[in-house]
C-alpha cells in the first residue's frame, strides 16, 4: 500500500514541476523571477514552521508548569 502512496506523491511532484515549466514557457516568465518567488515561498514556509514550533513549545511549557 505504501508504494501506491509514494507513486501518487511522485506523480504530484512531477505534475507541479510540469505546470511551473509550462507557465515559464507559455507566459514568458523570467526564470529569475520564478526563483525569487520560490525563495520567498521557502522563507515564508520556514517562518510558519518556526512559529508553529514556538507555539508548541510554549503550550508544552505552560502545560508542564501547571502540574
Beta strands, then each sheet from edge to edge (+ up, - down):
end
